[in-house]
Amino acid sequence: MLRSKRFRNNWILILIISSIPGLIFGGVIYWLAGDRLENELLQMHNKQIQQRAANINEQFSYLETSVVHWAFDPNFNYSLASLSLSRDFEIVRDITKTLNIMKGSNPLAKATELYLEGQSPVRFHPDYEALMDAAQIERYRQLLSNDNKVFWLERTLQPEFSSENIFTFAIKIPQTELNPYGVIVASLDTMKIANLLQTLTPYHDGSTFLLQENGVQLFSSSGKEQPSQLEEVLRHQVLASKAKSGSFLFDWNRTTYTVSFGTMSRINTEWTYVSASPISAITKPVVFISQLILTLSIAMLLLALVLSWLASKRIYSPIAQLVSMLTGNTAISALGKEQNDDFKLIEKEWLHLTRESMSLQNKLEQQLPHLKEGFLLQLVQGYLYSYSEQALLERMRNFGWSVDNQQYAVFYIHLSGFKKLEGRFSPGDEGLVTFAAANITMELATSRFEQAEVINFHDLSVGLLIFMPEGTEQREMLRTFSQELMQAIHHVLHMYVSVTIGSTSSSIVHVPSRFEEATLASSRRRYENRNLLIDLESPDENDKQPSEIHYPFALEREIIQSLRTGQKDEANQLIRIFLEELIERGAKVIDIHQGMLQLLGSILHAIRLAGLDPNRIFHSVNLYEQLMQIGDPQKIIAWFHNEVVSPCMMELESRSDAQVKKTVETAMVYLQNNYMKEISLDSCADYAGTNTVALSKAFKQVTGKNFIDYLTELRIEKAKELLRDTDLKINDIAEKAGYQPSYFNRIFKKQEGVTPSQYREFHRNE
């Protein structure tokens, strides 16, 4: 809905007034609650880190105490220096069991081992084994030479002690002697220590690690040996502070961490723990509260927006309804300066709508002829069959026709002889010629009748619907008008015109059937080079008599034979003669179409028999449909030449050898001239200048039939012509066809299904 500037100003003012209390309340709550909660959460986090660090310190203290306690076990007295495997195997078993118990009683211990110095150094790991590797023995002797009896082995010394990078706690035995002869080594489980350190970082992000007294990193909560970039930077920060414990905030990769560190006292050394956690994870509750406050503030703002809009709408409602009704969905920015004045806006939109209404009225008047023509086209073609009489009459009244007490006459006008206009029109100008004929028809009809409408079919045919008052007999006037129309079109376009006058109808719903009758009657007219008038209410007596049309089978065979032998010019000439013979025998339009369709089917059948694919030759085009669309004889001949004969010849030339076709053509000519004589494959091959095998193969390749079948078909066709057209006796016909009378009857019945006598009787009774 459109609003003026005055409406928007009032709406914004009400919105601001209603939103100020909520904004102030939300801001104060966010500032007070958010800041205080954040500080308390940080302090609570630091206390938790200190408590958990004390717990981890107790875990390491327990490990130290346990190992020292076991070092005073009686199994590790001075007598171990003279241990013999063969003699003291029970002591060896007890030591192994003790080492396993030591490992199992300390959660952080990964392995415990005992090294004994002597003439033959041995190691319990935890099983007994004699050490032979001098380098390995030297590493254990370095442990015995340490100044302290109990000590943690620094991380940097690990490669010298073991092939694995592990952390160990060592104690010399016996503790009561000044010169120890052995050492107990407890190796720590790095992954368990990493899991333990993760308790100092209770969030997914952040890191916790331990530092030796020399600043080297011992363990990390990530379990990785190499420190990450964050851990390395934090290590330098903590060492640079030179403080024993404390906390600080640290920014890294756009994230702020709270860092807590402190010391753990170990035997003969001191460790430093460092824990870094992202503030965002710690202050997550504060963020939630902040988001809740923000959401509530936005909800209150939206509520204020809705309430202010409702109040403004109520105030502005009367004018808004009028403006909305006039402007519709037009944007206010497109309405010009008048948007600040509602009444000027109303005036402007009213004038705009008035001009638009006049423009639409003019466009409707311009398009009305096209709408009327489209309606008539649907009517005569039967697309409006579902409409009742009253519905059709109402639609016609809307188009401006006077349909009360009227009767209707339909005309179907067809033009022929377009091929003779090549000097004036070019192929493809059929629509232009039809348009000219429609204009002539319309001009002449409007001068003779009060209401007449022309339907242009754009295919050299025109429809005409004439309105006449009921009760008047104007049939003679319709015939006179048709004669004048034929003469006018023929005079202007130099084409022959056939006009079919349909039966008169007093009901509009019967017009489609009347027009269909006129179209069908036009298709049954004879092909004649003259103007033709057909009146369905006064038909010509000659048109009532069905004419018998003989299909020229002989010409069809000659056309197919010329196609098989590659004689393109002869095939085109024979097709012309074929069509002319149909016309000379009085064939009607529908007969011409049926005859040419049958010829097309025979040609396609012959192409298949020759082993060719019509779909590939003609590119899967529907040749039957194309042929049915052509009404002019000259165009039919040209279509056969361009669309049927030429592609077929091109295919034959690409697939057949010229010499083979010439040989077969020579043999065919010989058979045509001598079929009534004794003919064999040998005699025919001698005449053609080849051998029987080559002739038989070439005959099958070119004609699609073998030699005997072709000769039999030729003789039977000649015999059928004699049976139909002459009164010769059956025996005489048999001899003229090249057969013995007794054999002729059998072969004829085998080929045709009836005897020669029955065939003659059947055709004479047609």
Summary of the structure (lengths in Angstrom):
residues: 766
radius of gyration: 57.3
end to end distance: 83.7
largest distance: 153.4
contacts: 2245
relative contact order: 0.05
helix: 61%
strand: 14%
